[in-house]
Each structure stands twice: as C-alpha cells, then as structure tokens.
Amino acid sequence: FDCADVPTGVTSVTMARCMRIDAILYQSQRLELVDVQEIPDLTPHLPIPNAQQPSDHVPIVAQFRTRSQHHTMREVAKEWFLSLAGKEAQVPLNQHQLECAFKLYDHDGTGSISQPNLRKVLASLFGILPDRCETVCASCFADRTELTCQNFISLYLKSVKAAGLPGLEDLRDAFDLFDSDKNGSLDLSELLHAFEQCAPSTVPRDRIEEVFHIIDANGDGTIDLDEMIRYLAKSWTDGFNLAR
C-alpha cells in the first residue's frame, strides 16, 4: 500500500490560523491524479468565512482515473530495478507483485529472464537504459546466464535487507505520534489507542495484547521502535515462499 496526497496549498485562513488542514489521500499505485480544482488565494488579510467562501474550510475537488493493470505492473517492475540499483524504494513489494513484475521482464514466457531481455524491458520502462543498469546486470548474472522467478525475488529481498525496509520514515513518524508520553516506547495502552484510532474495523483487545507481547521481544512491557521495525520486517519477509 502506498499513499499520496493531492497538492492544495493553504486550505483555511481565519482570524486564528493560516494553514493547510484539509487533504485528499489516495493510493497512487492504483489511481492517477488527473486534475485539481484551483483553490482561491487565501491571505490573513481576507480571512474566511466571507461572502465568497461561506465556510472556514475551502473544499478540495480532484479528479482521478483508475490505472490499468499493465501500468501497475510496469510501476512494480520499476520498483524492482530501483531497489537493486540502490535507489530509494517507495513501498515494499509482496510476492504476488514480484511474480507479476517477473512476467513483464519474461515477456516471451520462457520462465526465465536473459540479460538481453532484461535490458530490453528496462529500456522500455525508463525510455532509455537507466543509471546503474550495468551494475544491476552484473549483479544479476554474476553466476548465472538467466534469472528464474526465485532468483528474481531473492535478489529483491537481498537488496531490501541491505537498504532497509521502505517506508521506515513514515513508520517513525507514526510511532512518535502514538508515543503520547514521548518516552521513546509504546506501552499497551498506547498501542490500544493506536488501534482504536486507526484500525478500519474493531480489533479484539485480546488479539492486540497477543500482538503486543510478540513485538515486545525483551519482555519489558513496552515496545521500542527497533522492536517494531524488526517485527514488521519479519512479518513482511515471512510472507514470501521461495521454495515453490
């Protein structure tokens, strides 16, 4: 899952504030932002509400269109390459996404990717052969002439482990938000509050307590950021089945 927001600028100017407090969030892997209705210039000299703006919030209006499955597959294929190239990845890819990306690189359906085919698809994805193409190709084909799907996924996992799980900065921000007493860790009450505020549906308390004790690796009754990262990274990698 990834999240982007519609660019708006300031959305509320009153006698007490001048800030952006309204937003539309969307999943950019599946939706393309087509248009955004222009927001009128707001200044502290002309606070709202007023005759033209009856509310102290300016409405955000945006138009989207659904991305095609092929477009989504191309974006995932780019993410695979960027991860191997040491570039900053946007989101961690799951096994299904990687298997779909493999099919794009394996465009002739042989069940493996040759170095010429890898170069051909990369040129199609990026318009030209991207930076670090030679380095990635050398890494991929150092001890083999073709990549199987298992090789393809293993190379991605290796690169992500070396660089760190994508999205960690957002995780740190979220952790800090729910750390209400700012002591650098979450106790059970803080985790319960986080689920209450953010879970799309009610999660039973006993299940949250079970997860809390799993994440709390040292058993000190709190979860620090390192414990949270280790748990999430393990949960992500455990979702891959490279034996099949």
C-alpha positions as a Markdown table, in Angstrom:
| # | Residue | x | y | z |
|---|---|---|---|---|
| 1 | Phe | 0.0 | 0.0 | 0.0 |
| 2 | Asp | 1.2 | 3.5 | -0.8 |
| 3 | Cys | -0.3 | 6.9 | -0.1 |
| 4 | Ala | -0.1 | 10.2 | -1.8 |
| 5 | Asp | -2.0 | 13.5 | -1.3 |
| 6 | Val | -3.5 | 16.0 | -3.6 |
| 7 | Pro | -1.4 | 19.2 | -3.7 |
| 8 | Thr | -3.5 | 22.1 | -2.5 |
| 9 | Gly | -1.6 | 24.8 | -0.6 |
| 10 | Val | -3.4 | 26.6 | 2.3 |
| 11 | Thr | -7.0 | 25.5 | 2.8 |
| 12 | Ser | -8.1 | 27.5 | 5.8 |
| 13 | Val | -7.3 | 31.2 | 6.8 |
| 14 | Thr | -9.2 | 32.6 | 9.7 |
| 15 | Met | -8.5 | 35.1 | 12.4 |
| 16 | Ala | -6.8 | 32.3 | 14.4 |
| 17 | Arg | -5.0 | 30.2 | 11.7 |
| 18 | Cys | -3.4 | 30.2 | 8.3 |
| 19 | Met | -2.6 | 26.6 | 7.3 |
| 20 | Arg | -3.4 | 23.5 | 5.2 |
| 21 | Ile | -5.7 | 21.4 | 7.3 |
| 22 | Asp | -7.6 | 19.5 | 4.6 |
| 23 | Ala | -6.4 | 16.8 | 2.3 |
| 24 | Ile | -7.4 | 14.1 | -0.1 |
| 25 | Leu | -5.3 | 11.0 | 0.3 |
| 26 | Tyr | -5.2 | 8.3 | -2.5 |
| 27 | Gln | -3.3 | 5.2 | -3.5 |
| 28 | Ser | -1.1 | 6.3 | -6.3 |
| 29 | Gln | -0.3 | 2.8 | -7.5 |
| 30 | Arg | -3.9 | 2.4 | -8.4 |
| 31 | Leu | -5.2 | 5.9 | -9.1 |
| 32 | Glu | -3.8 | 8.6 | -11.4 |
| 33 | Leu | -4.5 | 12.2 | -10.4 |
| 34 | Val | -5.9 | 13.9 | -13.5 |
| 35 | Asp | -7.0 | 17.4 | -12.3 |
| 36 | Val | -7.3 | 19.5 | -9.2 |
| 37 | Gln | -9.7 | 22.4 | -9.0 |
| 38 | Glu | -7.9 | 25.6 | -8.3 |
| 39 | Ile | -8.2 | 26.9 | -4.7 |
| 40 | Pro | -8.7 | 30.6 | -4.4 |
| 41 | Asp | -5.8 | 32.6 | -2.9 |
| 42 | Leu | -6.2 | 32.9 | 0.8 |
| 43 | Thr | -4.4 | 35.5 | 2.9 |
| 44 | Pro | -4.7 | 36.7 | 6.5 |
| 45 | His | -6.0 | 40.0 | 5.2 |
| 46 | Leu | -9.1 | 38.3 | 3.8 |
| 47 | Pro | -10.0 | 35.6 | 6.3 |
| 48 | Ile | -12.8 | 33.1 | 5.7 |
| 49 | Pro | -15.7 | 32.6 | 6.0 |
| 50 | Asn | -16.7 | 35.6 | 3.9 |
| 51 | Ala | -19.2 | 36.4 | 1.2 |
| 52 | Gln | -17.4 | 34.2 | -1.4 |
| 53 | Gln | -16.4 | 31.4 | 1.0 |
| 54 | Pro | -19.2 | 30.6 | 3.5 |
| 55 | Ser | -17.0 | 28.0 | 5.4 |
| 56 | Asp | -13.7 | 28.3 | 7.2 |
| 57 | His | -12.5 | 25.4 | 5.0 |
| 58 | Val | -12.1 | 25.6 | 1.3 |
| 59 | Pro | -13.3 | 22.4 | -0.4 |
| 60 | Ile | -10.8 | 20.3 | -2.3 |
| 61 | Val | -12.0 | 18.9 | -5.6 |
| 62 | Ala | -9.9 | 16.4 | -7.5 |
| 63 | Gln | -10.4 | 14.1 | -10.5 |
| 64 | Phe | -8.8 | 10.6 | -10.7 |
| 65 | Arg | -8.8 | 7.8 | -13.1 |
| 66 | Thr | -8.0 | 4.1 | -12.4 |
| 67 | Arg | -4.6 | 2.9 | -13.5 |
| 68 | Ser | -4.6 | -0.1 | -15.8 |
| 69 | Gln | -3.3 | -3.4 | -14.6 |
| 70 | His | -0.5 | -3.2 | -17.1 |
| 71 | His | 0.5 | 0.3 | -15.8 |
| 72 | Thr | 0.6 | -1.1 | -12.2 |
| 73 | Met | 2.8 | -4.0 | -13.3 |
| 74 | Arg | 5.2 | -1.6 | -15.0 |
| 75 | Glu | 5.5 | 0.5 | -11.9 |
| 76 | Val | 6.2 | -2.6 | -9.8 |
| 77 | Ala | 8.8 | -3.7 | -12.4 |
| 78 | Lys | 10.5 | -0.3 | -12.0 |
| 79 | Glu | 10.5 | -0.6 | -8.2 |
| 80 | Trp | 12.3 | -4.0 | -8.5 |
| 81 | Phe | 15.0 | -2.4 | -10.6 |
| 82 | Leu | 15.3 | 0.7 | -8.4 |
| 83 | Ser | 15.7 | -1.4 | -5.3 |
| 84 | Leu | 18.5 | -3.5 | -6.9 |
| 85 | Ala | 20.1 | -0.2 | -8.1 |
| 86 | Gly | 20.3 | 1.1 | -4.5 |
| 87 | Lys | 17.7 | 3.8 | -5.1 |
| 88 | Glu | 15.1 | 4.7 | -2.5 |
| 89 | Ala | 12.1 | 2.5 | -2.9 |
| 90 | Gln | 8.6 | 3.8 | -2.3 |
| 91 | Val | 6.9 | 0.7 | -0.9 |
| 92 | Pro | 7.9 | -2.8 | -0.1 |
| 93 | Leu | 6.7 | -5.2 | -2.7 |
| 94 | Asn | 5.0 | -8.5 | -1.9 |
| 95 | Gln | 5.4 | -11.9 | -3.5 |
| 96 | His | 2.4 | -11.5 | -5.8 |
| 97 | Gln | 3.6 | -8.1 | -7.1 |
| 98 | Leu | 7.1 | -9.5 | -7.7 |
| 99 | Glu | 5.7 | -12.5 | -9.6 |
| 100 | Cys | 3.7 | -10.1 | -11.8 |
| 101 | Ala | 6.8 | -8.0 | -12.4 |
| 102 | Phe | 8.8 | -11.1 | -13.3 |
| 103 | Lys | 6.2 | -11.9 | -16.0 |
| 104 | Leu | 6.7 | -8.5 | -17.5 |
| 105 | Tyr | 10.5 | -9.0 | -17.8 |
| 106 | Asp | 9.9 | -12.6 | -19.0 |
| 107 | His | 8.0 | -11.2 | -21.9 |
| 108 | Asp | 8.4 | -14.2 | -24.2 |
| 109 | Gly | 7.1 | -16.6 | -21.5 |
| 110 | Thr | 10.1 | -18.9 | -21.2 |
| 111 | Gly | 10.0 | -18.9 | -17.4 |
| 112 | Ser | 13.4 | -17.1 | -17.2 |
| 113 | Ile | 14.9 | -13.7 | -18.0 |
| 114 | Ser | 18.1 | -13.4 | -20.1 |
| 115 | Gln | 20.4 | -10.4 | -19.9 |
| 116 | Pro | 19.3 | -9.1 | -23.3 |
| 117 | Asn | 15.6 | -9.3 | -22.3 |
| 118 | Leu | 16.3 | -7.6 | -19.0 |
| 119 | Arg | 18.0 | -4.7 | -20.9 |
| 120 | Lys | 15.2 | -4.6 | -23.5 |
| 121 | Val | 12.4 | -4.3 | -20.8 |
| 122 | Leu | 14.4 | -1.7 | -18.8 |
| 123 | Ala | 14.8 | 0.5 | -21.8 |
| 124 | Ser | 11.0 | 0.2 | -22.4 |
| 125 | Leu | 10.2 | 1.0 | -18.8 |
| 126 | Phe | 12.5 | 4.1 | -18.4 |
| 127 | Gly | 12.7 | 5.3 | -22.0 |
| 128 | Ile | 16.5 | 4.7 | -22.1 |
| 129 | Leu | 18.7 | 2.3 | -20.2 |
| 130 | Pro | 18.7 | 3.7 | -16.7 |
| 131 | Asp | 21.6 | 4.6 | -14.5 |
| 132 | Arg | 23.3 | 1.6 | -12.8 |
| 133 | Cys | 21.9 | -0.7 | -15.4 |
| 134 | Glu | 25.4 | -2.3 | -15.9 |
| 135 | Thr | 25.8 | -2.7 | -12.2 |
| 136 | Val | 22.5 | -4.4 | -11.8 |
| 137 | Cys | 23.0 | -6.7 | -14.7 |
| 138 | Ala | 26.5 | -7.7 | -13.4 |
| 139 | Ser | 24.9 | -8.5 | -10.1 |
| 140 | Cys | 22.0 | -10.4 | -11.5 |
| 141 | Phe | 24.1 | -12.5 | -13.9 |
| 142 | Ala | 27.3 | -12.9 | -12.0 |
| 143 | Asp | 26.9 | -16.6 | -11.6 |
| 144 | Arg | 24.1 | -17.5 | -13.9 |
| 145 | Thr | 23.0 | -16.8 | -17.5 |
| 146 | Glu | 19.3 | -16.5 | -16.8 |
| 147 | Leu | 17.1 | -15.4 | -13.9 |
| 148 | Thr | 14.3 | -17.7 | -12.6 |
| 149 | Cys | 11.4 | -16.2 | -10.7 |
| 150 | Gln | 13.0 | -17.4 | -7.5 |
| 151 | Asn | 16.3 | -15.7 | -8.4 |
| 152 | Phe | 14.3 | -12.5 | -9.2 |
| 153 | Ile | 12.6 | -12.4 | -5.8 |
| 154 | Ser | 15.7 | -13.4 | -3.9 |
| 155 | Leu | 17.7 | -10.6 | -5.5 |
| 156 | Tyr | 15.0 | -8.1 | -4.5 |
| 157 | Leu | 14.9 | -9.4 | -0.9 |
| 158 | Lys | 18.6 | -9.2 | -0.6 |
| 159 | Ser | 18.6 | -5.6 | -1.8 |
| 160 | Val | 15.8 | -4.5 | 0.6 |
| 161 | Lys | 17.5 | -6.1 | 3.5 |
| 162 | Ala | 20.7 | -4.3 | 2.7 |
| 163 | Ala | 19.0 | -0.9 | 2.3 |
| 164 | Gly | 16.3 | -1.3 | 5.0 |
| 165 | Leu | 12.6 | -1.7 | 4.7 |
| 166 | Pro | 10.9 | 1.0 | 2.5 |
| 167 | Gly | 8.6 | 3.4 | 4.4 |
| 168 | Leu | 10.6 | 3.5 | 7.6 |
| 169 | Glu | 10.5 | 7.3 | 7.8 |
| 170 | Asp | 6.7 | 7.2 | 7.8 |
| 171 | Leu | 6.8 | 4.4 | 10.4 |
| 172 | Arg | 9.0 | 6.5 | 12.7 |
| 173 | Asp | 6.6 | 9.4 | 12.4 |
| 174 | Ala | 3.6 | 7.2 | 13.2 |
| 175 | Phe | 5.4 | 5.7 | 16.2 |
| 176 | Asp | 6.2 | 9.1 | 17.5 |
| 177 | Leu | 2.6 | 10.2 | 17.1 |
| 178 | Phe | 1.3 | 7.3 | 19.2 |
| 179 | Asp | 4.0 | 7.7 | 21.8 |
| 180 | Ser | 1.8 | 10.0 | 23.8 |
| 181 | Asp | 4.2 | 10.4 | 26.7 |
| 182 | Lys | 7.2 | 10.8 | 24.4 |
| 183 | Asn | 9.4 | 8.4 | 26.3 |
| 184 | Gly | 10.5 | 6.5 | 23.1 |
| 185 | Ser | 8.4 | 3.5 | 23.6 |
| 186 | Leu | 4.8 | 2.3 | 23.4 |
| 187 | Asp | 3.0 | 0.6 | 26.4 |
| 188 | Leu | -0.1 | -1.5 | 25.9 |
| 189 | Ser | -2.5 | 1.5 | 26.5 |
| 190 | Glu | -0.8 | 3.5 | 23.7 |
| 191 | Leu | -1.0 | 0.5 | 21.3 |
| 192 | Leu | -4.6 | 0.0 | 22.2 |
| 193 | His | -5.3 | 3.7 | 21.5 |
| 194 | Ala | -3.4 | 3.5 | 18.1 |
| 195 | Phe | -5.7 | 0.6 | 17.0 |
| 196 | Glu | -8.7 | 2.4 | 18.3 |
| 197 | Gln | -7.8 | 5.5 | 16.2 |
| 198 | Cys | -6.5 | 3.8 | 13.0 |
| 199 | Ala | -7.9 | 0.3 | 12.5 |
| 200 | Pro | -10.6 | 0.2 | 9.8 |
| 201 | Ser | -12.5 | -2.2 | 12.0 |
| 202 | Thr | -12.6 | -3.2 | 15.6 |
| 203 | Val | -9.8 | -5.5 | 16.7 |
| 204 | Pro | -10.4 | -7.6 | 19.8 |
| 205 | Arg | -8.4 | -6.5 | 22.8 |
| 206 | Asp | -7.0 | -10.0 | 23.4 |
| 207 | Arg | -5.7 | -10.1 | 19.8 |
| 208 | Ile | -4.0 | -6.7 | 20.3 |
| 209 | Glu | -2.5 | -7.9 | 23.6 |
| 210 | Glu | -1.2 | -11.0 | 21.9 |
| 211 | Val | 0.5 | -8.9 | 19.2 |
| 212 | Phe | 1.9 | -6.6 | 21.8 |
| 213 | His | 3.6 | -9.4 | 23.6 |
| 214 | Ile | 5.0 | -10.8 | 20.4 |
| 215 | Ile | 6.5 | -7.5 | 19.4 |
| 216 | Asp | 7.9 | -6.9 | 22.9 |
| 217 | Ala | 10.9 | -9.1 | 22.3 |
| 218 | Asn | 12.7 | -8.4 | 25.5 |
| 219 | Gly | 9.6 | -8.7 | 27.7 |
| 220 | Asp | 10.0 | -5.3 | 29.4 |
| 221 | Gly | 6.3 | -4.4 | 29.0 |
| 222 | Thr | 7.0 | -1.8 | 26.3 |
| 223 | Ile | 7.7 | -1.7 | 22.5 |
| 224 | Asp | 10.5 | 0.4 | 21.2 |
| 225 | Leu | 11.0 | 1.5 | 17.6 |
| 226 | Asp | 13.7 | -1.2 | 16.9 |
| 227 | Glu | 11.4 | -3.9 | 18.1 |
| 228 | Met | 8.6 | -2.6 | 16.0 |
| 229 | Ile | 10.8 | -2.5 | 12.9 |
| 230 | Arg | 12.2 | -6.0 | 13.4 |
| 231 | Tyr | 8.6 | -7.4 | 13.8 |
| 232 | Leu | 7.3 | -5.7 | 10.7 |
| 233 | Ala | 10.3 | -6.7 | 8.6 |
| 234 | Lys | 10.0 | -10.3 | 9.7 |
| 235 | Ser | 6.2 | -10.3 | 9.0 |
| 236 | Trp | 7.0 | -9.0 | 5.5 |
| 237 | Thr | 9.7 | -11.5 | 4.7 |
| 238 | Asp | 7.8 | -14.4 | 6.2 |
| 239 | Gly | 5.1 | -13.7 | 3.5 |
| 240 | Phe | 7.5 | -15.0 | 0.8 |
| 241 | Asn | 7.6 | -18.6 | -0.3 |
| 242 | Leu | 10.7 | -19.1 | -2.3 |
| 243 | Ala | 10.6 | -22.9 | -2.2 |
| 244 | Arg | 7.8 | -23.2 | -4.7 |
